[in-house]
Amino acid sequence: MSLLPKKNELGFYEIRLESIGGLGANLAGKMLAEAGVLGLGLNGMNFSSYGSEKKGSPVKAFVRFADPQMQIRAASPIERPHVVGVFHEALYKTIDVVSGLDAHGIVLVNSTREFDEVRSDLHLEYGTLAIVDALGIAVEEKTKVNTAMLGALFRICDFLDPDAMRAVIRKTFEKKYPHFVEPNIRTFDRGYNEVQFKTYEVPEGSLGKAFVRPEPALGYATQPIGGVVVNPGNSILKDLSGSRQGFLPEYHESKCIHCAACDTVCPDYCFVWEEGTDKKGRPQMFLSGIDYQYCKGCLKCVQACPVEALTNMREEIGYAEDNRVPHKFILAEN
């Protein structure tokens, strides 16, 4: 009898993890597959898809399971997943993370918001939505988001053995980082126990969400004669908010001494200055706020600020948009 709760037409149970670099989705996919293969004797495959290996860049990790007697010979990206794990909420802005999801599929989201809010942002009509505060757990246990997400994924994939995952965690960390073993097991257990579910009724005969493969606007067949540069090497128009891993700097104007220590260490265009006069009537530049469009959450400014006018805060949906002080670039629209 098969351990897998459901299978596609090829006989696979498929999981897709949507994340950004730095949150550990690649390692989470590897450990998830390893626990299924070594712990239950399933056949499994894990691989990832990403561009440059840097923090903030989009990452996808894929896991396929099959019954022990069935070989897995497909290494193509997963387009019709049974489970989707979303490690970072900001991905909603640029990526359809639930593209191709099975009608009775489950979406796991790292969030603290209400189910209906998350469902609206995902454009999820039906299916099961699971929410876990993976970032909060990771901060409290001084670990990473991926271990808490793994705990929640094991609760979703109840055919998997949690003890097998705990064994994989020990094997992964005990040689080089033995002090990380117990915190990561606690993080896994909390993710497993704290994940919450809400199911939206699936209409009879529903086929699930259609998978849409993103295609470039200009390519071999559509490129104008002579070519055209549609995205010049200019970062003024870029939105780096998707690179943040859950935290951003909060500006306290009353404490600021306008020393520019924050601007000195900032790698981007985050800080907005205005010219004014000091108490003695001398010209001086004053910090008016932060343009969160360019903030990728490195928090170097918080470390550099000598008066705690900048503190790190957990990002809430809408905070950056409501508190952004936009730059005024004369020769560019933003």
C-alpha positions in Angstrom: 0.0 0.0 0.0 1.3 3.4 -0.9 2.4 5.8 1.9 1.7 8.8 -0.4 -1.7 10.5 0.2 -2.1 11.4 -3.5 -0.1 11.2 -6.7 -0.2 12.9 -10.1 -0.5 11.1 -13.4 3.2 10.2 -13.3 2.9 8.7 -9.8 4.7 11.5 -8.0 3.8 13.5 -4.9 5.4 17.0 -5.5 6.3 19.9 -3.3 7.5 23.3 -4.4 9.2 25.8 -2.1 9.2 29.5 -3.0 11.7 31.7 -1.2 14.5 34.2 -1.5 18.2 33.6 -1.1 19.3 33.5 2.6 16.3 31.9 4.1 17.5 28.3 3.6 14.9 26.9 1.2 17.5 25.0 -0.8 18.7 23.2 2.4 15.2 22.7 3.5 14.3 20.9 0.3 17.4 18.7 0.6 16.6 17.8 4.2 12.9 17.1 3.4 13.8 14.7 0.6 16.5 13.0 2.7 14.0 12.4 5.6 11.5 10.8 3.1 14.1 8.6 1.5 16.1 7.5 4.5 13.3 7.6 7.0 10.5 5.9 5.1 12.3 4.2 2.2 10.5 6.3 -0.4 12.2 7.2 -3.7 12.8 11.0 -3.7 14.5 13.7 -5.6 15.4 17.3 -4.6 16.8 20.1 -6.7 16.7 23.9 -6.8 16.4 26.7 -9.3 17.9 30.2 -8.8 20.0 32.8 -10.5 22.9 34.4 -8.7 23.5 32.9 -5.3 22.9 36.0 -3.2 20.6 37.1 -0.4 17.3 38.5 -1.7 17.3 36.8 -5.1 14.3 34.5 -5.9 14.8 30.8 -5.2 12.7 27.7 -5.9 13.3 24.3 -4.4 11.6 21.2 -5.6 10.9 17.8 -3.9 9.5 14.8 -5.6 8.4 11.6 -3.8 7.4 8.2 -5.4 6.7 4.8 -4.0 9.8 2.6 -3.3 9.2 0.4 -6.3 9.0 3.4 -8.7 12.0 5.1 -10.2 12.1 8.9 -10.6 13.5 9.8 -13.9 11.9 13.3 -14.2 14.1 16.3 -13.2 12.0 19.0 -14.7 10.7 21.9 -12.4 7.5 21.2 -10.6 4.6 23.0 -12.3 1.6 21.1 -10.6 2.5 20.9 -6.9 0.4 19.3 -4.2 2.1 21.5 -1.6 3.6 25.0 -1.9 5.7 26.5 0.9 6.1 30.3 0.8 9.1 31.4 2.9 8.8 35.1 2.3 5.5 37.1 1.9 7.0 39.8 -0.3 7.2 37.2 -3.1 3.5 37.9 -3.7 4.4 41.2 -5.4 6.4 39.7 -8.2 5.7 36.0 -8.4 2.5 33.9 -8.6 3.6 31.5 -5.9 0.5 29.3 -6.2 0.7 28.9 -10.0 -0.3 25.4 -11.0 -1.4 24.4 -7.5 -3.6 21.3 -7.3 -7.3 21.9 -6.6 -7.0 20.2 -3.2 -3.5 21.5 -2.6 -2.1 23.1 0.5 -0.2 26.4 0.7 2.0 27.1 3.7 2.9 30.7 4.3 5.4 32.3 6.7 3.2 35.0 8.1 1.5 36.5 11.2 -1.6 37.8 9.3 -5.1 36.5 9.2 -6.1 33.7 6.8 -8.4 35.8 4.7 -5.8 38.6 4.2 -3.2 36.1 3.0 -5.8 34.3 0.8 -6.7 37.6 -0.9 -3.0 38.4 -1.6 -2.4 34.9 -3.0 -5.6 35.1 -5.2 -6.4 31.6 -3.7 -9.9 30.7 -4.5 -10.1 27.3 -2.7 -7.9 24.7 -1.1 -6.2 24.6 2.2 -4.1 27.5 3.6 -1.6 26.9 6.4 0.1 29.8 8.3 3.0 29.6 10.7 5.1 32.5 12.2 8.4 30.9 11.1 10.3 34.1 11.4 9.1 34.8 14.9 10.0 31.2 16.0 13.5 31.5 14.3 14.2 34.8 16.1 13.2 33.5 19.5 15.2 30.3 19.1 18.2 32.0 17.3 17.9 29.7 14.3 16.7 30.2 10.7 13.3 30.3 9.1 13.8 27.1 7.1 13.8 24.8 10.2 10.4 26.2 11.4 9.0 25.8 7.9 10.2 22.2 7.8 8.3 21.5 11.0 5.1 22.9 9.5 5.7 21.0 6.2 6.0 17.8 8.2 2.6 18.5 9.8 1.2 19.0 6.3 2.9 15.9 4.8 1.6 13.7 7.6 2.9 10.6 5.8 6.4 11.7 6.7 8.0 10.7 10.1 9.0 13.7 12.3 11.6 11.5 14.1 13.3 11.0 10.7 13.6 14.7 10.3 15.0 15.1 13.8 17.6 12.5 12.9 18.5 14.5 9.7 18.9 17.7 11.7 21.3 15.9 14.1 23.3 14.5 11.2 23.4 17.8 9.4 24.7 19.9 12.4 26.3 17.6 15.0 29.8 17.4 13.5 30.6 21.0 12.6 28.0 22.9 14.7 26.9 20.7 17.6 25.6 23.7 19.5 22.9 24.2 16.8 21.4 20.8 17.2 19.0 21.4 20.1 17.9 24.9 19.0 17.0 23.6 15.5 15.1 20.6 16.9 13.1 23.0 19.2 12.5 25.2 16.1 11.3 22.2 14.1 9.0 21.1 16.9 7.5 24.6 17.3 6.9 24.8 13.6 5.2 21.4 13.7 3.0 22.3 16.7 2.2 26.0 15.9 1.1 25.8 12.3 -2.6 26.6 11.8 -4.9 25.6 9.0 -8.0 26.8 7.2 -9.7 25.0 4.3 -11.8 26.8 1.7 -14.3 24.5 0.1 -13.3 23.2 -3.3 -16.2 23.2 -5.9 -16.9 19.8 -7.5 -14.9 19.3 -10.6 -12.3 22.0 -9.9 -9.0 21.4 -11.7 -6.8 23.7 -9.7 -4.9 26.9 -10.7 -3.4 27.0 -14.2 0.3 27.0 -14.4 1.7 30.0 -16.2 5.3 29.9 -17.3 6.8 33.4 -17.3 8.1 34.5 -20.7 10.2 37.5 -21.6 8.4 40.4 -23.4 11.1 40.4 -26.1 12.8 37.4 -27.5 14.1 35.7 -30.6 10.8 36.1 -32.5 9.7 39.4 -31.1 12.9 41.4 -30.8 12.8 44.6 -33.0 15.4 44.9 -35.7 18.6 46.3 -34.3 17.6 45.4 -30.7 16.5 47.5 -27.9 17.7 47.9 -24.3 14.5 47.5 -22.2 16.2 47.5 -18.8 19.3 49.7 -18.7 21.9 49.3 -16.0 20.2 51.8 -13.7 19.1 51.0 -10.2 17.0 54.1 -9.7 13.8 52.3 -10.9 14.5 49.1 -9.0 12.3 47.9 -6.1 14.5 46.1 -3.6 11.8 45.5 -1.0 11.5 41.8 -2.0 15.1 41.3 -0.7 14.2 42.0 2.9 14.1 38.9 5.2 11.5 40.2 7.6 13.2 43.2 9.2 13.8 46.9 8.3 15.1 50.0 10.0 12.6 52.2 11.9 13.4 55.9 11.9 12.9 58.0 15.1 13.2 61.6 14.0 13.2 63.0 17.6 16.5 61.2 18.4 18.3 62.0 15.1 21.4 64.2 15.2 21.7 64.2 11.3 25.3 62.9 11.5 24.9 60.8 8.3 26.6 57.8 9.8 23.6 55.7 8.4 24.1 57.1 4.9 27.8 56.3 5.0 27.2 52.6 5.5 24.1 52.3 3.4 24.8 50.3 0.1 21.8 51.8 -1.7 19.7 55.0 -2.0 17.7 54.6 1.2 18.2 57.9 3.1 16.5 61.1 1.9 18.0 64.4 2.9 16.7 68.0 2.7 18.7 71.2 3.0 17.9 73.5 5.9 19.5 75.7 8.5 20.6 74.9 12.0 19.8 76.8 15.2 22.6 79.3 14.3 21.3 79.9 10.8 24.0 77.9 9.1 23.1 75.6 6.1 22.9 72.0 7.0 21.5 68.8 5.5 18.7 67.1 7.5 17.5 63.5 7.3 13.8 63.6 6.4 13.2 59.8 6.2 13.8 56.5 4.5 12.9 55.5 1.0 12.0 51.9 1.6 11.9 51.1 -2.1 15.6 50.7 -2.0 16.0 49.1 1.4 16.9 45.5 1.4 17.0 45.1 5.2 20.7 44.8 5.7 20.4 46.9 8.9 23.9 48.3 8.7 22.4 51.7 9.4 21.0 50.4 12.7 24.5 49.2 13.7 26.1 52.5 12.7 23.6 54.9 14.3 25.3 56.4 17.5 22.0 57.6 19.1 19.5 54.8 18.4 17.6 57.0 16.0 17.3 53.9 13.9 16.2 50.6 15.3 15.4 47.3 13.7 11.7 46.3 13.6 9.9 43.3 12.2 8.3 44.4 8.9 4.5 44.5 8.8 2.6 44.5 5.6 2.0 48.1 4.5 4.4 49.7 6.9 7.1 50.5 4.2 4.5 51.9 1.8 2.9 54.1 4.5 6.2 55.4 5.9 8.2 55.7 2.8 9.8 59.1 2.0 10.4 59.0 -1.7 13.5 60.4 -3.4 13.0 63.1 -5.9 15.2 62.3 -8.9 15.0 65.1 -11.4 15.8 63.0 -14.5 13.9 59.8 -13.6 10.4 58.9 -12.7 9.9 56.6 -9.6 
